[in-house]
Amino acid sequence: MNRIGRLAFALVAFSCAGAALAQQPYPSRPVRLVVGFAPGGAADIVARALSEGLSRALGQPVVIENRAGAGSSIAAENVAKSPPDGYSILIASPSSISVNPALNPKLGYKASDLAPITKVSSSPLVIVVNPATDINTVGELVAVAGKRPGFLNYATSGIGSAPHFGAALFSQLTGVKMVHVPFKGGAPAVVSVVGGDTQLSFATPPSVMPMVKAGRLRALAVTTPERSPLMPDIPGMREAGVPSMSLSFWYGLFVPAGTPPDIVKKIYDATAAAAYRPEYKATLAREGTEMAISHSPEEFAAFLVQDAKFWVKLARDSGATAD
């Protein structure tokens, strides 16, 4: 075979190999599940609880990748700019999907750059304090903060996060002034409260309930009007004296916009199978969080349209910013 013949043969072989590779069924290699916060926080806990069942359902390893910072916007941008092939999945809350893109035009992505798959969890926030503060109730918290504006520091998982806006709503409704101290995740925020560097937090249940049970943090209330059946010993906001406060948050899965519909469906089906496993439900319940699965990606997309109105209005009314 002469040189031209060998070259033609090589081109045909390469073309056939490329075609075969392109026809490989999804997934044919490990999948990234990107978390926008540091390890140990609520998003990380939910992601790791989901990943084993998701790996089994997809037939490939699901690798957790933590990209903390900017209220989870760094992780959201990373996934939004990834190839739309199903190998990069984002676990996100309202902060990176609804609030930050609406309030910060400098972000490198838009909400429309991410395609929704399904909600995976839902829960209220928990107001916790360091026991050394001698604050035992929400009423006492309001009294201390009212007498000494700016004296109390509250830690959250970042600017623009659900805990940030939960605290902003509380301050708006009660008229108190506290100082926001943002961190790159729920875990370091909680460490600061336990260590006394900050005095309180409006936190996700998975990031604080172990410390509450150990007596290292004191839970004052959950941010829904009534008590949560998963945390029945903690008062709701009506009982705590702020009946107009009602705030829950969720985590959901997203992929880059343009991901083929058959891959979106496969990820949705695998997520639903993983979420209905008793192990996943039990892990979330221990952390004060409910399993929540949308009926379809389309239903989740419709939910997001209405949910975004609540979060963006809350951010604007409270005067809080996401940048």
VMD Tcl script that draws the C-alpha trace (Angstrom):
set ca {
  {0.00 0.00 0.00}
  {1.45 3.33 -1.03}
  {1.56 6.45 1.12}
  {-1.71 7.87 -0.22}
  {-3.45 4.56 0.37}
  {-2.17 4.33 3.94}
  {-3.35 7.89 4.63}
  {-6.79 7.17 3.21}
  {-7.06 4.01 5.31}
  {-6.06 5.91 8.45}
  {-8.66 8.61 7.78}
  {-11.40 6.01 7.27}
  {-10.38 4.18 10.45}
  {-10.34 7.43 12.44}
  {-13.74 8.39 11.07}
  {-15.22 5.01 11.97}
  {-13.72 5.16 15.48}
  {-15.13 8.68 15.96}
  {-18.57 7.57 14.79}
  {-18.52 4.58 17.13}
  {-17.46 6.81 20.02}
  {-20.23 9.28 19.25}
  {-22.77 6.46 19.27}
  {-21.82 5.23 22.72}
  {-24.86 5.25 25.01}
  {-24.98 7.79 27.84}
  {-23.28 7.54 30.24}
  {-20.09 5.81 29.17}
  {-17.77 7.49 31.70}
  {-17.95 9.08 35.20}
  {-20.33 11.99 35.80}
  {-19.48 15.15 37.79}
  {-21.95 16.38 40.43}
  {-20.80 19.92 41.16}
  {-21.50 21.50 44.59}
  {-21.23 25.27 45.02}
  {-20.22 25.14 48.68}
  {-17.44 23.72 50.85}
  {-17.63 20.08 52.03}
  {-19.80 19.44 55.08}
  {-22.60 21.89 54.30}
  {-26.18 21.07 53.36}
  {-25.66 20.97 49.58}
  {-22.64 18.71 50.02}
  {-24.51 16.38 52.39}
  {-27.51 16.11 50.05}
  {-25.24 15.53 47.05}
  {-23.26 12.78 48.76}
  {-26.44 11.11 50.04}
  {-27.78 11.09 46.47}
  {-24.58 10.14 44.65}
  {-24.45 6.43 45.54}
  {-27.97 5.73 44.29}
  {-27.39 7.94 41.27}
  {-24.23 6.00 40.43}
  {-26.12 2.72 40.60}
  {-28.97 3.99 38.46}
  {-26.65 5.47 35.80}
  {-24.16 2.60 35.87}
  {-21.21 4.99 36.17}
  {-19.41 6.66 39.12}
  {-20.83 10.02 40.18}
  {-17.95 12.15 41.44}
  {-18.65 15.04 43.85}
  {-16.74 18.21 42.93}
  {-16.83 21.15 45.39}
  {-16.42 24.60 43.80}
  {-17.16 27.00 46.64}
  {-17.59 30.74 46.45}
  {-19.80 33.66 45.34}
  {-22.98 32.21 46.82}
  {-22.52 29.08 44.64}
  {-22.32 31.14 41.44}
  {-18.81 29.82 40.68}
  {-20.15 26.27 40.49}
  {-23.20 27.35 38.49}
  {-21.05 29.14 35.91}
  {-18.73 26.15 35.65}
  {-21.59 23.80 34.81}
  {-23.36 26.34 32.58}
  {-20.22 26.58 30.44}
  {-19.59 22.83 30.33}
  {-20.44 20.72 27.26}
  {-24.18 19.88 27.18}
  {-23.55 16.14 27.23}
  {-24.87 15.07 30.66}
  {-21.46 14.62 32.26}
  {-21.66 17.82 34.35}
  {-24.58 18.15 36.79}
  {-25.10 21.02 39.24}
  {-26.83 20.72 42.60}
  {-28.15 24.20 43.37}
  {-30.50 26.23 45.55}
  {-32.49 29.41 44.75}
  {-29.39 31.56 45.27}
  {-27.49 30.50 42.15}
  {-30.55 29.78 40.00}
  {-32.91 32.68 40.77}
  {-31.40 35.38 42.98}
  {-27.83 35.90 41.86}
  {-28.49 36.00 38.08}
  {-31.39 38.42 38.61}
  {-29.49 40.83 40.86}
  {-25.92 40.62 39.56}
  {-25.51 41.39 35.83}
  {-21.75 40.83 36.16}
  {-22.16 37.08 36.53}
  {-20.75 34.95 33.75}
  {-23.97 32.99 33.28}
  {-27.76 33.45 33.12}
  {-30.46 31.28 34.64}
  {-31.41 30.24 31.10}
  {-27.93 28.74 30.65}
  {-28.98 25.89 32.94}
  {-31.68 23.31 32.24}
  {-33.68 21.99 35.24}
  {-33.86 18.28 36.00}
  {-35.71 17.95 39.32}
  {-35.95 19.15 42.89}
  {-34.23 16.71 45.29}
  {-34.82 18.13 48.79}
  {-36.76 20.75 50.72}
  {-36.56 22.17 54.24}
  {-36.87 25.30 56.37}
  {-33.85 27.09 57.78}
  {-33.00 26.84 61.47}
  {-32.12 29.86 63.61}
  {-29.29 28.79 65.92}
  {-27.17 30.64 68.46}
  {-24.03 29.95 70.42}
  {-25.20 28.89 73.92}
  {-22.77 31.40 75.47}
  {-25.04 34.21 74.24}
  {-27.65 33.22 76.85}
  {-30.30 33.78 74.17}
  {-32.94 31.08 74.54}
  {-35.83 32.28 72.36}
  {-36.51 34.33 69.25}
  {-38.06 36.97 71.51}
  {-34.80 37.26 73.43}
  {-32.86 37.45 70.16}
  {-35.03 40.34 68.98}
  {-34.65 42.08 72.35}
  {-30.84 41.83 72.37}
  {-30.51 42.88 68.73}
  {-32.98 45.72 69.26}
  {-31.14 47.14 72.24}
  {-27.72 46.86 70.60}
  {-27.99 47.35 66.81}
  {-25.03 45.80 64.98}
  {-23.84 43.95 68.09}
  {-24.83 40.47 66.92}
  {-22.99 38.89 63.97}
  {-24.72 36.18 61.93}
  {-22.82 33.68 59.79}
  {-24.14 32.27 56.52}
  {-22.99 30.10 53.64}
  {-22.38 33.15 51.47}
  {-23.69 36.38 50.00}
  {-26.88 35.68 48.07}
  {-27.44 32.30 49.74}
  {-30.80 31.21 51.18}
  {-29.52 31.71 54.77}
  {-28.42 35.25 53.86}
  {-31.85 36.18 52.56}
  {-33.57 34.32 55.39}
  {-31.73 36.55 57.85}
  {-32.55 39.60 55.73}
  {-36.25 38.72 55.83}
  {-36.11 38.21 59.60}
  {-34.43 41.59 60.06}
  {-36.98 43.23 57.79}
  {-39.93 41.78 59.72}
  {-38.56 42.44 63.21}
  {-36.73 45.71 62.58}
  {-33.45 44.49 64.08}
  {-29.99 45.23 62.70}
  {-27.33 42.52 62.69}
  {-24.00 42.19 60.87}
  {-23.70 39.64 58.07}
  {-20.52 37.50 58.01}
  {-20.48 35.37 54.83}
  {-18.46 32.18 54.38}
  {-17.86 29.82 51.45}
  {-20.21 27.19 52.79}
  {-22.46 26.12 55.62}
  {-19.79 24.10 57.42}
  {-17.30 26.96 57.99}
  {-20.19 29.26 58.92}
  {-21.33 26.83 61.61}
  {-17.77 26.42 62.89}
  {-17.62 30.18 63.42}
  {-20.81 30.13 65.52}
  {-19.68 27.12 67.55}
  {-16.33 28.83 68.16}
  {-17.96 32.10 69.22}
  {-16.50 34.18 66.38}
  {-20.09 34.88 65.33}
  {-23.15 34.59 67.54}
  {-25.85 33.06 65.37}
  {-26.81 31.67 61.99}
  {-29.87 31.16 59.82}
  {-28.67 27.78 58.66}
  {-29.66 24.73 56.68}
  {-30.68 21.81 58.94}
  {-27.98 19.37 57.77}
  {-25.23 21.85 58.61}
  {-26.40 22.52 62.19}
  {-28.57 19.70 63.54}
  {-25.62 17.50 64.64}
  {-24.29 20.45 66.68}
  {-27.75 21.15 68.10}
  {-28.10 17.53 69.20}
  {-24.64 17.65 70.75}
  {-25.52 20.80 72.73}
  {-22.93 22.96 70.99}
  {-25.59 25.13 69.35}
  {-29.03 26.17 70.57}
  {-31.92 26.05 68.08}
  {-34.44 28.88 68.54}
  {-36.88 28.21 65.69}
  {-37.41 26.93 62.18}
  {-38.30 29.54 59.55}
  {-41.73 28.14 58.69}
  {-44.90 29.18 60.57}
  {-45.40 25.75 62.15}
  {-42.99 23.19 63.57}
  {-41.36 20.79 61.14}
  {-42.35 17.12 61.62}
  {-38.67 16.26 61.11}
  {-37.60 18.63 63.93}
  {-40.65 18.57 66.25}
  {-38.78 19.93 69.27}
  {-38.00 23.26 67.58}
  {-40.69 25.98 67.56}
  {-42.09 27.40 64.33}
  {-42.14 31.14 63.70}
  {-45.79 31.58 64.72}
  {-45.02 30.09 68.12}
  {-41.76 32.07 68.26}
  {-43.59 35.37 67.88}
  {-42.91 36.24 64.22}
  {-45.97 34.72 62.53}
  {-45.50 36.56 59.25}
  {-42.18 34.87 58.53}
  {-42.33 31.84 56.25}
  {-39.31 30.63 54.32}
  {-38.31 27.23 52.98}
  {-35.58 26.41 50.49}
  {-34.79 23.56 48.14}
  {-31.96 21.89 46.30}
  {-32.32 20.71 42.72}
  {-30.29 19.29 39.84}
  {-29.42 21.18 36.66}
  {-27.43 20.53 33.49}
  {-26.14 22.88 30.78}
  {-28.84 24.25 28.49}
  {-28.92 22.34 25.22}
  {-28.43 18.93 26.84}
  {-30.34 16.45 24.65}
  {-33.85 15.57 25.93}
  {-33.09 11.84 26.10}
  {-30.12 12.51 28.39}
  {-32.19 14.89 30.55}
  {-34.82 12.14 30.91}
  {-32.18 9.54 31.78}
  {-30.75 11.78 34.52}
  {-34.24 12.54 35.83}
  {-35.19 8.84 35.95}
  {-31.91 7.95 37.66}
  {-32.34 10.75 40.20}
  {-35.89 9.68 41.02}
  {-34.73 6.09 41.51}
  {-31.91 7.26 43.79}
  {-34.13 9.63 45.80}
  {-36.76 6.99 46.54}
  {-34.16 4.67 48.06}
  {-34.82 4.28 51.81}
  {-31.18 5.15 52.53}
  {-31.49 8.57 50.90}
  {-34.74 9.42 52.68}
  {-33.32 8.27 56.02}
  {-30.13 10.32 55.63}
  {-32.08 13.48 54.87}
  {-34.61 12.87 57.66}
  {-31.80 12.57 60.21}
  {-30.63 15.99 59.08}
  {-34.08 17.63 59.25}
  {-34.59 17.67 55.48}
  {-37.34 16.14 53.34}
  {-36.88 14.24 50.11}
  {-38.60 16.15 47.30}
  {-38.80 15.00 43.69}
  {-40.56 16.87 40.89}
  {-42.97 14.91 38.70}
  {-40.92 15.83 35.64}
  {-38.27 18.31 34.45}
  {-41.10 20.34 32.92}
  {-42.89 20.59 36.27}
  {-39.68 21.68 37.97}
  {-39.17 24.34 35.29}
  {-42.69 25.70 35.88}
  {-42.08 25.74 39.63}
  {-38.86 27.73 39.15}
  {-40.68 30.51 37.29}
  {-42.95 31.17 40.29}
  {-40.29 30.49 42.92}
  {-37.92 33.03 41.37}
  {-40.51 35.77 41.88}
  {-40.51 35.11 45.64}
  {-36.72 35.11 46.05}
  {-36.00 38.10 43.85}
  {-38.73 40.17 45.52}
  {-37.39 39.18 48.95}
  {-33.87 40.24 47.99}
  {-34.99 43.57 46.57}
  {-37.46 44.39 49.38}
  {-34.88 43.61 52.05}
  {-32.20 45.74 50.42}
  {-29.85 42.75 50.32}
  {-27.59 42.34 47.31}
  {-26.02 39.36 45.63}
  {-22.78 40.99 44.52}
}
mol new
graphics top color blue
foreach p $ca { graphics top sphere $p radius 0.5 }
foreach p [lrange $ca 0 end-1] q [lrange $ca 1 end] { graphics top cylinder $p $q radius 0.2 }
display resetview
